[in-house]
């Protein structure tokens, strides 16, 4: 006989394997603090949100982890290139909305689970919408979207109201590699703190594209950025349109021929223009399951989870599968000067001779900022606003002035905002280099 | 003679095929050759128990397009299956589990052929193995019964079939990959940061001449020319200069290399708007990696020193080519030139010229290896030039998996081996404890093995630990056993609560890893584990062991 008592679980024999584990404290949880009899009921009520490219895996996993009320947000429609890994979709589904098709499939397959789809962007909803969920699981395909949901959840978190603190579980993959992490908003390192884990890719210098190409990628990027702009074969570039890609491919080929460069293919053209990341079902399985495993542990408290607050407690798992199998599971420390969850302003080294315009442009490539349309205020004064147009026009003359001329000195605190991150203020304290 | 330079692809009349579009994201990882290998693969899953982890693995093999799969499963679908296995639904209740799984998995990819067994009372695993087309790989999950396990092991030995064991229970799992004998991988796909062999300390005449021509009046070059010298040429020039002032010797230790690097930095012109030269920055950055004397990479060394048990005629083409490369290496003191050149700031024309110099030499070396290989193979065997090319390009990164250590080493799969690994892991743990490193996951592996040994769902923690003791036999001292029991205590307790059942997330995660490893074995690309991976779902960590 098993040494652990079987506490009342769900009536159905269906959930036997799950209940054996989630209603019992196991060896790593203090049995005194654990009430297995309420786990199922509690989990039945949890609203959980899943979003993104790992969506199929996440939905399947959550449904078979005992969650009954799942919502899924995805703005994408199904493309043929998704079918090698997004397994809830069939050939006949190409063109339909992912969220809808996935939700229907899993509801039919796993009885008793309600899945509410939203065919739109996560940014289309406000804090009030997100307030209804207890856990958020993300498998998004852009760093911007991750930063947005992170900022939203951190802004909502108020330690006086425990319900407002919603764990964010985030997963991402690239080829044979991936990561799964757990963020407890304000209580530990957040996505913004962890921005240094995703360095922006260095762009090819313009002079290389324009005059000294050497690689097939240089020819493709030339066609993409320079030739397209000049010749405008179609009013708007649609990266998913094979006709547009073919035009770019032919142009890149011509250029490559001119410089005696070999290796331009349709596939590499598409890859460069769309910034395609290789993806397979296997890696997605690993990362999505790692995320949902944490969700189950958080929801049931039946075992310690990643992101547990405390000294040395890991919150981040990196996975690598191309050379044997490696995981590195560690604690990423919260940053005091994190613009989203931190308290202090971040130090920013600048050249006093820079114009305001140069400073603004630098925010795009600065690893700890990565802001594409920043607006800047300094100690109460507005220096430059991207929006609204009237304010932009009013502040435009400041762009030509140097930081010195604008009265900025070492130690001045500037406040930067960006439309991609509503509600977040990036505070920097200037240092002159 | 093999062509390494790719010709310009003629403009396409129509875009990529539908299959190429579907598989686009994975073709970027293993190319058409890998895909072809997958599509010829015939995979058997022998399923049992909660029956999920093997199915999740299959899902990840069917989606990328293996040729065929067969599921052998004696169970009928019951209620508990529906709470853990995604590829069963209400309509399957009471039916043969193998049949339903094959059907719902089959939906994932219409191009994959699927079958199931046993269809009648007379169908056994033995009969399935006899009548089926040859299996490319076989995986089985615990709690497989020992009769079936024996037939699989027999089959694997006879047909040299890779065998994969998988066990997922509660928050823990492991899987073991046993390829048939020593398994070589040529196409290991080294990381971008891996050193490119530019042969700066051992340049050949054409490269020397090219560099000399560009730099014979280096100080007299105008700023444009100077600023567009490829860094390979810069380094060759200054290495020559160094040699002349150091008795013909190259920079040999760290101190000299940093001195050399500074020399290169100082040679950059600063009287320009940028205040420096990008190509000289590139040259300085490349010094430590490229100004390094040649040493035979350990993977290749292992290949060269491998002791064969079979005569040369029976060896695979890999070994024939390896022998030919060894001959090349013995003759020239260097490996065949891989021939790729990293990107660097340079005029397009000059860069292409440089590339061609490297490609020409690489082609020449490959041709020499091909000739040697053909001589070794003899008249009866044809050597594929493309295979020779692949080896020459990747020689520095080839790897052997599943090598039986000779001599005193304990055989893989033996009790003695388990003890040996256990002792090594316990010793590591003592250090780990002091240095705040993570502890070994070996106790998890042992606990799962112990559970399988007990073979029943109601095994409690004491029984599991006792079973492990039997597995290890009595060669452990009482102190060692005490240590082990302490480490296993929590794991065995946590395992016991699962009652030999699977948690979907753990099985999905494990299924991802197993599929990834099987893809590596089938495509012979990327480096497989050697040979067991354990997953700890409580700490979210993996560890690989050689058992």
Boltz contact constraints between the chains, C-beta under 6 A:
constraints:
  - contact:
      token1: [A, 1]
      token2: [B, 458]
      max_distance: 6.0
  - contact:
      token1: [A, 2]
      token2: [B, 458]
      max_distance: 6.0
  - contact:
      token1: [A, 2]
      token2: [B, 460]
      max_distance: 6.0
  - contact:
      token1: [A, 2]
      token2: [B, 496]
      max_distance: 6.0
  - contact:
      token1: [A, 2]
      token2: [B, 499]
      max_distance: 6.0
  - contact:
      token1: [A, 3]
      token2: [B, 460]
      max_distance: 6.0
  - contact:
      token1: [A, 4]
      token2: [B, 497]
      max_distance: 6.0
  - contact:
      token1: [A, 13]
      token2: [B, 79]
      max_distance: 6.0
  - contact:
      token1: [A, 13]
      token2: [B, 80]
      max_distance: 6.0
  - contact:
      token1: [A, 14]
      token2: [B, 79]
      max_distance: 6.0
  - contact:
      token1: [A, 14]
      token2: [B, 82]
      max_distance: 6.0
  - contact:
      token1: [A, 14]
      token2: [B, 83]
      max_distance: 6.0
  - contact:
      token1: [A, 15]
      token2: [B, 83]
      max_distance: 6.0
  - contact:
      token1: [A, 16]
      token2: [B, 80]
      max_distance: 6.0
  - contact:
      token1: [A, 17]
      token2: [B, 50]
      max_distance: 6.0
  - contact:
      token1: [A, 17]
      token2: [B, 84]
      max_distance: 6.0
  - contact:
      token1: [A, 17]
      token2: [B, 501]
      max_distance: 6.0
  - contact:
      token1: [A, 17]
      token2: [B, 502]
      max_distance: 6.0
  - contact:
      token1: [A, 18]
      token2: [B, 83]
      max_distance: 6.0
  - contact:
      token1: [A, 20]
      token2: [B, 497]
      max_distance: 6.0
  - contact:
      token1: [A, 20]
      token2: [B, 498]
      max_distance: 6.0
  - contact:
      token1: [A, 20]
      token2: [B, 499]
      max_distance: 6.0
  - contact:
      token1: [A, 20]
      token2: [B, 501]
      max_distance: 6.0
  - contact:
      token1: [A, 21]
      token2: [B, 170]
      max_distance: 6.0
  - contact:
      token1: [A, 21]
      token2: [B, 497]
      max_distance: 6.0
  - contact:
      token1: [A, 21]
      token2: [B, 498]
      max_distance: 6.0
  - contact:
      token1: [A, 21]
      token2: [B, 503]
      max_distance: 6.0
  - contact:
      token1: [A, 24]
      token2: [B, 497]
      max_distance: 6.0
  - contact:
      token1: [A, 26]
      token2: [B, 494]
      max_distance: 6.0
  - contact:
      token1: [A, 26]
      token2: [B, 497]
      max_distance: 6.0
  - contact:
      token1: [A, 27]
      token2: [B, 490]
      max_distance: 6.0
  - contact:
      token1: [A, 27]
      token2: [B, 493]
      max_distance: 6.0
  - contact:
      token1: [A, 27]
      token2: [B, 494]
      max_distance: 6.0
  - contact:
      token1: [A, 28]
      token2: [B, 538]
      max_distance: 6.0
  - contact:
      token1: [A, 60]
      token2: [B, 86]
      max_distance: 6.0
  - contact:
      token1: [A, 61]
      token2: [B, 505]
      max_distance: 6.0
  - contact:
      token1: [A, 61]
      token2: [B, 508]
      max_distance: 6.0
  - contact:
      token1: [A, 64]
      token2: [B, 504]
      max_distance: 6.0
  - contact:
      token1: [A, 80]
      token2: [B, 21]
      max_distance: 6.0
  - contact:
      token1: [A, 80]
      token2: [B, 22]
      max_distance: 6.0
  - contact:
      token1: [A, 81]
      token2: [B, 21]
      max_distance: 6.0
  - contact:
      token1: [A, 81]
      token2: [B, 24]
      max_distance: 6.0
  - contact:
      token1: [A, 81]
      token2: [B, 25]
      max_distance: 6.0
  - contact:
      token1: [A, 83]
      token2: [B, 22]
      max_distance: 6.0
  - contact:
      token1: [A, 84]
      token2: [B, 22]
      max_distance: 6.0
  - contact:
      token1: [A, 84]
      token2: [B, 23]
      max_distance: 6.0
  - contact:
      token1: [A, 84]
      token2: [B, 25]
      max_distance: 6.0
  - contact:
      token1: [A, 84]
      token2: [B, 26]
      max_distance: 6.0
  - contact:
      token1: [A, 84]
      token2: [B, 63]
      max_distance: 6.0
  - contact:
      token1: [A, 84]
      token2: [B, 64]
      max_distance: 6.0
  - contact:
      token1: [A, 85]
      token2: [B, 63]
      max_distance: 6.0
  - contact:
      token1: [A, 87]
      token2: [B, 63]
      max_distance: 6.0
  - contact:
      token1: [A, 87]
      token2: [B, 108]
      max_distance: 6.0
  - contact:
      token1: [A, 109]
      token2: [B, 89]
      max_distance: 6.0
  - contact:
      token1: [A, 175]
      token2: [B, 29]
      max_distance: 6.0
  - contact:
      token1: [A, 212]
      token2: [B, 347]
      max_distance: 6.0
  - contact:
      token1: [A, 212]
      token2: [B, 348]
      max_distance: 6.0
  - contact:
      token1: [A, 213]
      token2: [B, 348]
      max_distance: 6.0
  - contact:
      token1: [A, 214]
      token2: [B, 343]
      max_distance: 6.0
  - contact:
      token1: [A, 214]
      token2: [B, 348]
      max_distance: 6.0
  - contact:
      token1: [A, 214]
      token2: [B, 351]
      max_distance: 6.0
  - contact:
      token1: [A, 215]
      token2: [B, 343]
      max_distance: 6.0
  - contact:
      token1: [A, 242]
      token2: [B, 15]
      max_distance: 6.0
  - contact:
      token1: [A, 259]
      token2: [B, 348]
      max_distance: 6.0
  - contact:
      token1: [A, 260]
      token2: [B, 352]
      max_distance: 6.0
  - contact:
      token1: [A, 262]
      token2: [B, 6]
      max_distance: 6.0
  - contact:
      token1: [A, 263]
      token2: [B, 6]
      max_distance: 6.0
  - contact:
      token1: [A, 265]
      token2: [B, 9]
      max_distance: 6.0
  - contact:
      token1: [A, 266]
      token2: [B, 12]
      max_distance: 6.0
  - contact:
      token1: [A, 278]
      token2: [B, 25]
      max_distance: 6.0
  - contact:
      token1: [A, 278]
      token2: [B, 28]
      max_distance: 6.0
  - contact:
      token1: [A, 278]
      token2: [B, 29]
      max_distance: 6.0
  - contact:
      token1: [A, 279]
      token2: [B, 25]
      max_distance: 6.0
  - contact:
      token1: [A, 280]
      token2: [B, 26]
      max_distance: 6.0
  - contact:
      token1: [A, 281]
      token2: [B, 60]
      max_distance: 6.0
  - contact:
      token1: [A, 281]
      token2: [B, 63]
      max_distance: 6.0
  - contact:
      token1: [A, 282]
      token2: [B, 60]
      max_distance: 6.0
  - contact:
      token1: [A, 282]
      token2: [B, 512]
      max_distance: 6.0
  - contact:
      token1: [A, 282]
      token2: [B, 515]
      max_distance: 6.0
  - contact:
      token1: [A, 282]
      token2: [B, 516]
      max_distance: 6.0
  - contact:
      token1: [A, 285]
      token2: [B, 60]
      max_distance: 6.0
  - contact:
      token1: [A, 285]
      token2: [B, 508]
      max_distance: 6.0
  - contact:
      token1: [A, 285]
      token2: [B, 511]
      max_distance: 6.0
  - contact:
      token1: [A, 285]
      token2: [B, 512]
      max_distance: 6.0
  - contact:
      token1: [A, 286]
      token2: [B, 509]
      max_distance: 6.0
  - contact:
      token1: [A, 286]
      token2: [B, 512]
      max_distance: 6.0
  - contact:
      token1: [A, 286]
      token2: [B, 513]
      max_distance: 6.0
  - contact:
      token1: [A, 289]
      token2: [B, 505]
      max_distance: 6.0
  - contact:
      token1: [A, 289]
      token2: [B, 508]
      max_distance: 6.0
  - contact:
      token1: [A, 289]
      token2: [B, 509]
      max_distance: 6.0
  - contact:
      token1: [A, 290]
      token2: [B, 509]
      max_distance: 6.0
  - contact:
      token1: [A, 290]
      token2: [B, 540]
      max_distance: 6.0
  - contact:
      token1: [A, 292]
      token2: [B, 505]
      max_distance: 6.0
  - contact:
      token1: [A, 293]
      token2: [B, 505]
      max_distance: 6.0
  - contact:
      token1: [A, 293]
      token2: [B, 537]
      max_distance: 6.0
  - contact:
      token1: [A, 303]
      token2: [B, 538]
      max_distance: 6.0
  - contact:
      token1: [A, 306]
      token2: [B, 540]
      max_distance: 6.0
  - contact:
      token1: [A, 317]
      token2: [B, 540]
      max_distance: 6.0
  - contact:
      token1: [A, 321]
      token2: [B, 516]
      max_distance: 6.0
  - contact:
      token1: [A, 322]
      token2: [B, 526]
      max_distance: 6.0
  - contact:
      token1: [A, 323]
      token2: [B, 527]
      max_distance: 6.0
  - contact:
      token1: [A, 324]
      token2: [B, 527]
      max_distance: 6.0
  - contact:
      token1: [A, 324]
      token2: [B, 529]
      max_distance: 6.0
  - contact:
      token1: [A, 324]
      token2: [B, 544]
      max_distance: 6.0
  - contact:
      token1: [A, 325]
      token2: [B, 529]
      max_distance: 6.0
  - contact:
      token1: [A, 325]
      token2: [B, 533]
      max_distance: 6.0
  - contact:
      token1: [A, 325]
      token2: [B, 542]
      max_distance: 6.0
  - contact:
      token1: [A, 325]
      token2: [B, 544]
      max_distance: 6.0
  - contact:
      token1: [A, 327]
      token2: [B, 541]
      max_distance: 6.0
  - contact:
      token1: [A, 327]
      token2: [B, 542]
      max_distance: 6.0
  - contact:
      token1: [A, 329]
      token2: [B, 540]
      max_distance: 6.0
  - contact:
      token1: [A, 329]
      token2: [B, 541]
      max_distance: 6.0
